[in-house]
Each structure stands twice: as structure tokens, then as C-alpha cells.
Amino acid sequence: QVQLVESGGGLVQPGGSLRLSCASSGSIFRIYGANWYRQAPGKQRELVAAITSSGSTNYADYVKGRFTISRDNAKNTVYLQMNSLKPEDTAVYYCNARVPHLGVAYEYWGQGTQVTVSS
């Protein structure tokens, strides 16, 4: 059973930084890549950043230049470095991995970590 455990959220002032971590119980991030999503109150969950198995990265336009997704294969951990945070970045952040098996993509999610950007 795949487990994803997030950490690193909290309260930060506008312009500040946070680093989120997501640890997996196996090597799925190295093999299948990983994604970070976020969900603000009253809004749908949205993709923030993604990293593929080869290490290529993609970002939503609203975080480009401010957020960086990275991976430590030895630790089975994915990170989201968030800089220049804005109040509109306030949300619950989730890490995600999609694992294909016999033609079906299984989704795995972390429990979520709250990020609040406020003065």
C-alpha cells in the first residue's frame, strides 16, 4: 500500500517562503513522477507543479518563477519550495502520484498540509 506523508505547511507573511515535503513509502516518485495540487476554500483542487520520472518539471502560470518542485530519490521524497508567497497562495496543498497498473491509473494522495499566507 502506497502512503504519502506531507509536512512543512504553516503560517507565513506575504513575501515569505515555505518548503513542503512529501515522503512516500516506496520509489514511486522516481518511477512515476509526482505532482503538487492545492485547494483553497470554495475552489476546486488545482495542479500547481509536476515532476516526471526523468526530472522534467512543469508549473502553473501563477507560480512560475516562485515555486520549485524537486525530488530526492534516495529519500523517496518530493519537495515544493515556495518563495514570494502571496495571500492567494493560501490553500491546503496535496502531493499526488499516479501509478499505472493493468491499464488503470491509480491515484495516491497525501493527507494535505495547510499553507496560510497572511500578515
Protein Blocks (a to p, Z undefined) as FASTA:
>chain_A
ZZdddehiacddehiacddddddfblklmmnopadddddehiacddfbdcdfkopacddf
klgokaccdddfklopacdddehiafklgccddddddddeehiacddddebiaddddZZ
